[in-house]
Amino acid sequence: MFTHRKLDDAALEELEDELIAADLGPVVAERVIESFRSSRFGKDVTSDEIRDALAEEIARVLEPVAIPFEPDPKKKPHVVLVVGVNGVGKTTTIGKMARHYSEEGKSVMLVAGDTFRAAAVEQLQVWGQRSDVPVIAGKHGADAAGLAYDGIKRATEEGKDLLFIDTAGRLHNKGALMEELAKIIRVMQKFDPTAPHSVLLVLDATTGQNAIEQVRVFRELVNVTGLIVTKLDGSARGGIVVALAEQFKLPVHMVGVGEQAEDLRPFSAQDYARGLVGGATGDLASRLVESPSEEETPED
């Protein structure tokens, strides 16, 4: 069995194709390949060496965007508008964040602003009950902007630390969604001209390159201040976070790696890079050194 391979042009081309297939994107893939070419070209490498080098390069891209979400203690409440298409785990993410900050001792309130999806309202109410967090909700199809206004008014009167506002995600009707989000912000600003203080976009890692388009669209609709990436557990498409970091430079505050509340975690560039190369891209490191090549060196 061969455990070494010379890093020649064929190997680098194969590695670049694999990186692009893992959703890291062509820009990051090219950067990694050029780094390998300048530092390791023509040298024998093992799969472990490739993994370590990949993790180092990926972490370098991610470190500038790995920024924890920190509510402003001067804001009472710090208003967080949460946006994203239906199905990305937006409502669940809000519930998990509410639980997290409640356990930290902060007072939290939620607004069930996705009023056309009864399941979203009920889901948020369940999370509120679990965490003993009040939820502002209305009837099916209620005016989301009115609920947001009620939420910010009540949260201010009660001195809450955080107010999370869920929103609709009907991206198929972009015009209506733009109008609704703009109205929510406009109405909230009648009460607090500085609101919202954060706009978090929730993305589903398993959608791969579709996440890129979602960031583009939502940045046209609202001033997105940070990202949360869900469904990274077992996803072979996790490289999309690297492509997002490279292209948009938006803070990646948290990642979701499971169903439990504690599975929504602060984003760590080093941990993520190591996990990525140990999974989808880690397999390619093994495949690369085991691929037939005239330059292979047999194990001693």
C-alpha positions in Angstrom: 0.0 0.0 0.0 1.2 3.5 -0.8 1.2 6.1 1.9 3.1 8.9 0.1 2.6 10.7 -3.1 4.5 13.5 -4.8 2.6 16.7 -5.0 2.8 17.2 -8.8 0.6 19.1 -11.2 -1.8 16.2 -11.6 -2.2 15.8 -7.8 -2.8 19.6 -7.4 -5.4 19.6 -10.1 -7.2 16.6 -8.5 -7.1 18.3 -5.1 -8.5 21.6 -6.5 -11.4 19.7 -8.2 -12.2 17.9 -4.9 -12.1 21.2 -2.9 -14.5 22.8 -5.4 -16.8 19.8 -5.2 -16.8 20.1 -1.4 -18.3 23.6 -1.9 -15.3 25.6 -0.8 -15.6 27.6 -4.0 -13.1 28.2 -6.8 -11.5 31.3 -5.1 -10.6 29.4 -1.9 -9.7 26.3 -3.8 -7.3 28.2 -6.0 -5.8 30.0 -2.9 -5.2 26.6 -1.2 -3.6 25.1 -4.3 -1.3 28.1 -4.8 -0.2 27.8 -1.2 0.5 24.1 -1.7 2.3 24.8 -4.9 4.6 27.4 -3.4 5.4 25.4 -0.2 5.1 21.7 -1.1 5.3 21.3 -4.8 7.4 18.3 -5.9 7.6 16.9 -2.3 6.3 13.6 -1.0 3.2 14.1 1.1 1.1 11.9 3.3 -2.7 12.2 3.7 -2.1 13.4 7.3 0.2 16.2 6.0 -2.5 17.2 3.4 -5.2 17.3 6.1 -3.0 19.4 8.4 -2.2 21.8 5.6 -5.8 22.0 4.5 -7.0 22.8 8.0 -4.4 25.5 8.3 -5.4 27.2 5.0 -9.1 26.9 5.7 -8.8 28.3 9.2 -6.9 31.2 7.8 -9.9 32.1 5.6 -12.4 31.6 8.5 -10.6 33.3 11.4 -11.6 36.9 10.3 -15.3 36.0 10.3 -15.4 33.8 13.4 -17.0 36.5 15.6 -19.2 35.6 18.6 -22.6 37.2 18.8 -22.5 39.6 21.7 -25.7 41.6 22.6 -25.1 45.2 23.4 -25.8 45.6 27.2 -26.6 49.3 26.7 -29.6 48.3 24.6 -32.7 47.4 26.6 -33.6 45.4 24.6 -31.0 44.5 22.0 -33.4 43.9 19.1 -32.5 40.9 16.8 -34.3 40.5 13.5 -33.8 36.9 12.3 -34.3 36.2 8.6 -33.9 33.3 6.2 -35.9 31.1 3.8 -38.4 28.6 5.1 -36.9 25.3 6.1 -33.4 26.5 7.1 -34.2 26.1 10.8 -34.8 29.8 11.5 -37.5 29.3 14.2 -35.6 26.5 15.9 -32.5 28.7 16.0 -34.3 31.5 17.7 -35.6 29.0 20.3 -32.1 27.7 20.9 -30.7 31.2 21.3 -33.5 32.1 23.7 -32.7 29.1 25.8 -28.9 29.8 25.7 -29.2 33.5 26.8 -31.9 32.7 29.4 -29.5 30.2 30.9 -26.9 32.9 31.0 -29.2 35.0 33.1 -30.4 37.4 30.5 -34.1 38.3 30.1 -35.4 37.4 26.7 -38.6 37.9 24.7 -39.6 36.4 21.4 -41.9 37.7 18.6 -43.6 35.1 16.3 -43.4 37.2 13.2 -43.8 34.3 10.7 -47.5 34.7 10.9 -48.6 32.8 7.8 -47.0 29.5 9.1 -49.0 28.3 12.0 -46.4 25.6 12.7 -43.7 28.4 13.1 -45.8 30.2 15.7 -46.6 27.0 17.6 -42.9 26.0 17.5 -41.7 29.3 18.9 -44.4 29.1 21.7 -43.1 25.6 22.6 -39.5 26.9 22.8 -40.8 29.8 24.9 -42.5 27.5 27.4 -39.4 25.3 27.7 -37.2 28.3 28.5 -39.8 30.3 30.4 -39.5 33.1 27.8 -42.6 35.2 26.8 -43.7 35.0 23.2 -45.6 37.7 21.4 -47.9 36.0 18.9 -51.1 36.8 17.0 -53.7 35.1 14.9 -52.8 33.3 11.7 -52.0 35.9 9.1 -51.6 38.7 11.6 -49.6 41.8 10.7 -46.0 40.9 11.5 -45.0 44.6 11.7 -47.6 45.2 14.3 -46.4 42.3 16.4 -42.8 43.5 16.1 -44.0 46.9 17.4 -45.8 45.3 20.3 -42.8 43.2 21.1 -40.3 46.1 21.2 -42.7 48.2 23.2 -43.3 45.6 25.8 -39.7 44.4 25.9 -38.6 48.0 26.5 -41.2 48.6 29.2 -40.2 45.3 31.0 -36.4 46.0 30.6 -35.7 42.9 28.7 -32.1 42.3 27.5 -32.9 40.6 24.2 -35.8 40.6 21.8 -35.7 38.1 18.9 -38.1 38.6 16.0 -38.9 35.7 13.7 -39.8 36.6 10.1 -41.4 35.0 7.1 -39.1 33.3 4.5 -41.3 33.2 1.4 -38.4 33.8 -1.0 -40.5 32.8 -4.0 -42.4 36.1 -3.6 -39.4 38.4 -3.3 -41.4 41.6 -3.7 -43.9 40.8 -0.9 -41.1 39.6 1.4 -39.1 42.8 0.8 -42.2 44.9 1.5 -42.9 42.9 4.7 -39.3 43.2 6.1 -39.1 46.9 5.2 -42.5 47.5 7.0 -41.3 45.6 10.1 -38.2 47.7 10.3 -40.0 50.9 9.6 -42.7 50.3 12.2 -40.1 49.3 14.9 -38.2 52.4 14.2 -41.2 54.5 15.2 -40.5 53.2 18.7 -36.7 52.9 18.6 -35.0 54.6 15.6 -31.9 52.4 16.2 -33.7 49.1 15.8 -33.0 46.4 14.8 -29.6 46.3 16.3 -28.7 43.0 14.6 -30.0 41.2 11.5 -29.1 37.6 11.5 -29.4 35.5 8.4 -29.9 31.7 9.0 -28.6 29.4 6.3 -28.8 25.6 5.8 -25.4 24.1 5.0 -26.9 21.2 3.1 -28.2 23.6 0.4 -24.6 24.2 -0.8 -24.2 26.9 -3.4 -27.8 28.0 -2.9 -26.7 29.6 0.3 -24.6 32.0 -1.7 -27.6 33.2 -3.6 -29.7 33.5 -0.4 -27.0 35.8 1.1 -27.1 38.0 -2.0 -30.9 38.2 -2.0 -31.3 39.0 1.7 -28.6 41.6 1.6 -30.7 43.4 -1.0 -33.7 43.2 1.4 -32.1 44.1 4.7 -28.8 45.1 6.3 -27.6 41.6 7.2 -25.1 41.9 10.1 -24.2 38.2 10.7 -24.8 34.6 9.7 -25.8 31.4 11.5 -25.3 28.2 9.6 -27.4 25.2 10.5 -27.5 21.5 9.7 -23.7 21.1 9.7 -24.0 17.7 11.5 -23.0 15.0 9.0 -23.1 17.4 6.1 -20.7 16.8 3.2 -21.5 20.3 2.0 -20.0 22.1 5.0 -17.4 23.7 2.8 -20.0 26.3 1.9 -19.1 28.2 5.1 -15.6 28.7 3.7 -17.0 30.0 0.4 -19.4 32.4 2.3 -16.5 33.7 4.4 -14.4 34.4 1.3 -17.1 36.0 -0.7 -19.1 38.1 1.8 -16.8 38.6 4.8 -19.9 38.6 7.1 -19.4 37.4 10.7 -20.3 33.8 11.2 -21.7 33.9 14.7 -22.9 30.4 15.3 -23.3 26.9 13.7 -26.0 24.3 14.3 -24.7 20.7 14.6 -27.7 18.9 15.9 -31.3 19.0 17.2 -30.6 19.8 20.9 -30.4 23.4 22.3 -26.7 22.9 23.1 -26.0 21.9 19.5 -26.1 25.6 18.5 -22.6 26.7 19.2 -20.3 29.7 18.7 -18.4 29.4 15.5 -14.7 28.4 15.9 -12.5 28.6 12.8 -10.0 26.1 14.1 -12.5 23.5 15.2 -14.5 23.9 12.0 -11.5 23.6 9.8 -10.3 20.5 11.7 -13.8 18.9 11.5 -14.1 19.7 7.8 -10.8 18.1 6.8 -11.5 15.1 9.0 -14.8 14.6 7.1 -15.6 15.3 3.5 -12.2 16.8 2.6 -10.3 14.5 4.9 -11.4 11.6 2.7 -10.1 13.3 -0.3 -6.7 13.5 1.3 -6.6 9.7 1.6 -7.9 9.3 -1.9 -5.3 11.7 -3.2 -2.3 9.8 -1.9 -3.8 6.4 -2.8 -4.5 7.5 -6.4 -2.3 5.9 -9.1 0.7 8.1 -9.9 4.1 7.6 -11.4 5.4 9.6 -8.5 4.2 7.4 -5.6 6.7 6.3 -3.1 6.2 2.9 -1.5 6.1 2.6 2.3 9.4 1.6 3.8 
